[in-house]
């Protein structure tokens, strides 16, 4: 097995990160014991005020339990985020619904004084700060993990500094999570694709943070075409950010009309959804076939190598057993076994490493089939899809690669490559082509 690492959230204080090797040898036992002791030490909540969504246990103040009143608010915030709503938009929703901010809850419960409290029903009780929302939508505490040792104090200068991430410690599954890991990870993905409002105050494109240039890797940004008398309606186009910033020295335009991209993606989703609804097994076969084509790994060859290594390991076990037997019976001198045994042990160790790597690759293949099943269950719900929105895009798609225009048989064409969640791209040369 490899090294297990966990992402951390951007908030100072009590929470940490831990990276522990899965494979344990005798020589590592003391180190692992020390790490376990450290885990026990940090698997307790020491702050005076519990995170929003939790209360301290009455039996043990170092344990957190779900707060029946505020935990649903946290979960709703995550659901709004995965629908594509930004921090400000989420705050506006909560304000309209008259949901109080964390400072209000802490104050009325006597957990922490809010000096700006103006009484029940005051509008200030419902004005959510974007920084607070960002913290809630990024912290691992909401998947039940406890984090510590993120900061250290420089005593000579009397200041704290943030430690390198590999020195943080995360203790998993300490208390009941408010959101599941899959939802939390999807929100982190959305957080990394936050979009700004354009100058015209238009809602961001549903493809912002999803559409990318396949050549330079920069985002495709969407902007309105200038209106004139012959074209009174604004038309929005997408273009490579690198090209917009640096011209031909940066990249090529990768220009596409937003409506054309919308039509292509909607059509592709509906077609796959209809096929999945009609014959799920056939679509599963097509997805697995395409995954095999996209992969550089020959799983049949891996199975053959695995069998060969397994056979050789059996032979080495027999040889080593025979060496010990001959030595015990006096048929082999001590110097001879000292010369022969290390050679076989080194080969045995190297083959075990190779076998472990092959098993991991085969496990990834099994995971691919499970992911294909997840995707089919997800997309078949959209066979009658009428229109797209940010929620649907983020649920189904991780990225869209917009190719540059090129000439084919005297016509301009443009490739659009859709990468679906769980399975990636489903064709070799792009999911669709729009003739310009």
N, C-alpha and C positions, 0 to 999 in steps of 0.2 A: 504494500500500500504506500501511498505517498504522504505528503504533508498536508494537514488540514488547517486551513486558515479561514478566518471570518472577517467580513467587512465590519467597519465600525461607524458609529454615528458622530456627527460634528457637534458634540456638546461636552463641555468640560465637566469634571467632577469624579463621580464614583465608578464609572463604568470602564472596563478594560478589554484587552484582546489577548488570546492565548493561542499559541501555535504549538501543537504537540504531535510528535511522530507516532504514527499508528503502529509501526513495527517496533517491538520491544525486545532487546537482547538482554542477557544477564548483566553485561557491562553497563547497560543503561538503567538497570533497575533502581539504583540509588537516585538517579536524576528524576525518574518518573515518580518515585515516592515523594521526592521534594516538591514536584509539580502538583501532585495530588494534595499535599498539605497546603500548598498555596491556593489551590482551588477551594478547599474547605474554608480557608481564611477569608477569601473574597466572595464566597457564595452567600453573603449576608448583606442586607441593605442597611447602610449606616446613616444616610441623610435624614435630617429632621422632617422634611416635607416629602411625601410620596409623589411620584410622577403622576401627571394628570391621567386619569383613567384607573388608578389604583388607590387602595387604602392600605394602611398598615394593619397587619393581623393583631387582634386583641390578645391572642395567646403569645405571640412572639413579634415584637416590634421590628425585628430585622427581616421579617418576611412580608411580601406584598401579596395582596389578594385583589381580585377584580372588584371595582366599584360599580355597583349596579346602576348608578345614576350617570356616571361620566364615561364608563367604558364604551357604551353604545355610541357616544359622541365621537370618540377616537376612531371607532370602526367606520362610522359614516364619513369622516374626513378622508380616510384611506380610499373608500369607495368613490368619493367625489374626485379624488386625485387620479385614480386609475381611469376615470372617465375623461381625463384631459383637462380638468379645471386647475387653474393656477392658484397660488397661495392667496392672492387678493380675491379671486372669484369664490374660493372656499370660504374665506372670511365674510364675504357679502352674503352668502347663503346662510351661514350660521347667524349672522346679524338679523337677516329677515325673519328667520325662524325663532328669534329671541332666545338663543342659546348662550348662556353666560360664559365668560372667559375663565381660564384657570384661576386667575387671581381672585375672582369672585368666590369660587368654590372654596379655595384655601382660607379666605377671610371668614366666610360665614360658618365654616366648620372649626375655626379657631386654630388652624394649622399654621397660618402665617398672616400677619397683619397687612392689609392693603390700605396704605395711607390715603389713597385717592378715592376710596369708597364713598359714594354720595347717597347711599340708601337704595332700598329695593326699587326696581323699575327704572332706575336712571339709565340713560342711553349708554353711558360709559361701561356698563356691565356687559354690553354686547359688542363692543368694538374690538375685534380680534386683530392682534399684531401679526404681520406676515412672518416675522422671525419666530414667533411662538409656533405658528402653523408649520413652518419649515422644520423646526426641531421635532415636533410630534411626528411628522411624516418621514423622518429619517433615523430615528433612534431605535436601536435594537432592543431596548427594554420592552417594546410592544410585541416582540416575538418571544418573550420570556427569558431573554439573556441579560445577565448582569455584567457590567463593564467597570473595570477599575484600573488604577495605575496609568491613567492617560496623561497626567501632568506631574511635574516634579518642581520643587522649589529651589531656586538659586539663593541660598541664604546670604551670600556676600552682598547681593544687590537687592534682596528682599522681593524678588519677583518669581512668578511661576512661568514655566515654559512647557510647551506641548512636546511630549516624548515622540520619538519615531514610532511609526505604527507597529513595527515588529516587536516593540516593547510593551504594547498594550495587552491587556488580558481580558478575554471574554469567557464567562462561565455560562454555558448553555443550559436551557430547560430548568431554570431555578424556580420559576413560578408560572402560573397559567398565562399563556399569551392572549392578547386581545385580538390580534390578526394572525392569520396563518402565514407561513414562510413564503408561499407562492405569491400571495397578495402583497406582502411586504417587498419582495424582490421586484415585482412589477411596478410598484410605486417608486422604488429607487431608480428603475429604468426610466420612468416618466420624468422623475425629478431631474435626471441628467439631460433631458431634452426640453427643458423649460423654454417657452417661446415668449418673445416680447411683442407687445401690441405695435402695429405699424403707426406711422405718423398720422394717417388718416383715421385712426381710432377704429379701424376695422378689426374684427375678431381675427386672431391668427389663423392661418390656413390649417386645415386638419392634417395636412401633410408636413407641416413644419416639425422638424426634429425626427421625421421619419424618412423623408426623401434625401438621398445623398448622391454625390457625384462619384461614379465608379473609378474615375481616373485619379483624382487627387484626394478623395475621401472627405472633402468638405461638404457642408450641407447645401441643399438646394433652397434658396430663399425666394419667397413669393412677393410680388410687388404689382401695383396697378399700372396698366398702360395708360399713358396720357389720353384724356378724352379730347375730342374735337367735334366739329359740327356734324361730320359724317359718321362719327362713332360716339354718341352721347353716353352710352353705357360703359362703365369701367370694366376692362377685361384684365384678369390677373394672370401673370406669367411667373414661372419659376426659372431660376438661373443659378449656376454654380457661384457660390460666394467668393471663391478664389478668383474666378474670372471677373466678377463685378468689382473686386477690390484691386486687382492687378492687371486686368486685361489679358491679352494673348500671352503675356509673359507668365501668367499664373496658371491658366488652364484654357479650355475651350468653353463655349457658352452653356451647353447642355440645356438649352432653353426649351421650355415646354409650357403650353397653355394649361392652366390649372384644371379647367373643365375637361380637357382631353385626358389628363391623368386620372381625374375623378371617374370618368366613364370607363376607362380601362380597368381600374381596380374594382369598381362595382361589378362589371361584367365578369371578371375573373373569379371573384368571390361567389357570385351567384352560380357560375358554371360548376365550380368544384363542390359547392353545397348541394346542388341538384344531383350530381353524380354520386356523392356520398350518401344521399338519401335513397337513391335508386338501387345502388349496389355497393354496400360498404366494403365488402371483401375485395372487390375489383379495384376500388380506389386504394385500399391498403396495399394491394400488390403493386400498383403503379407508383405509390409513394416510396415503398421499399426499393423498388427497382431504380427509381431516380436517385434515392439516397446512395445506392451502390455505385451508380454512375458518377455521382458527385464526389464520392469518397475515393481517396487514393489507396485505400486499404483493400487487399484481396482476402476476404474472410475465409475462403476455402483454403488458401495458402497458409493462413494462420492456424487453422485447425490441423493441417498436415504437419506444420512445425511443432505444434503442441504435442501431437502423438509421438513424433520422432524424439523430442526432448524427454517425454515421459518414459519412453522405452529405454533411452540411454541412462536416465536416472535410476531405473530399476537395475540395469546392468552394473552401474557403479555401486549401488547398495550391496549387490551380491559380491562384487570384488572386494569391497571394504570388509564385509563380514568374513570373507575367505581369508583375507590378510590377518585379521585378528585371530581367526581359528588356527591358522598355520603357526602364528606366533605363540599362541597359548599351548599348542601341542609340540612346540620345539622344532617345527619344520622350517621356521623362518627366523633369521637372526634379527636382533633388535636394530642393528644399523640398516638392514634392508627395509624393515617396516618404516623406519624414520625417513628413508629416501622415497619410498613408494606412496605412503599414505598421504602426505601433503599434496602430492600431484593430483590424486583423485578427489581429495577434499576441495581443492581449488576449482577443479572442473565441476564438481557437484554444486558448489556455491554459485558459480557463474551461470550454470544451467537453470538453477532455481530462480535467479534474477530474471533470466530470459523468459522462463515459464510464467512468472508473475506479470511481466509486461504484456505477454500474449493474452493472459486471462483478463487483464484490464481492458484490452482492445475488444475482446469478445463480449465483455460486460457492457461496453459502450454500444456494441451492435444490438444487444438485447434491449438496452435503454432506448435505442433509436426506434425499435418496433413499438415499445410502450408509448413513446412520444407521438408516433404516427397515429396510434389509436386515440390518444388525447385530442390531437388535431382534428381527426375525423368527427369525433363526438362534438367538438366545438363548432366546426364550420357547417355541419349539416343543419344547424338551426337557422341558417341564413339563406335558404333556397328562395324565399320570397322577399328578400331584402329590397326595399324601395329606394332608400337613400343612405348615404354614409354620414357618419359623424366621428368625432374624436374618440369617443368611447369604443366604437366598433373597430376603428383602425388600430387603436392601441391593444385591443383584445386579440385581434387576429394577426397583426403584422408587426414585425420588429424593424424592418427597413425596406425601402424601395430604392433601387439603383436606376437613375435616369441616364441613359446613354446619350451621346451626342448625335446630332443628325448626320446621316450619310447617304450617299447615292447608291441605289440598288435598281438596276434596269431603268435608269433614267428618272427614277422617282426618289424623293427624299423620304427616308424612313428613320424611325427612332426606336430603340429597344427599351423596354421597361421590364425590370427584373424584380419581382415581388418575393420577399423573403418572409414566409409565414412563421408564426410562433410555433415552437416545438420541432419543426421539420426543415426550415430554411427554404431555399429556392427549389421549385419543382420542375424546372426545365434547364436545358444546357445553355440556351442562347437568349433567354429572356422570356418572361411570361406573356408579353404582348408586343405588338408593333403597331405604332400609329403612323399612318401615311400623312405627311404634311403637304 
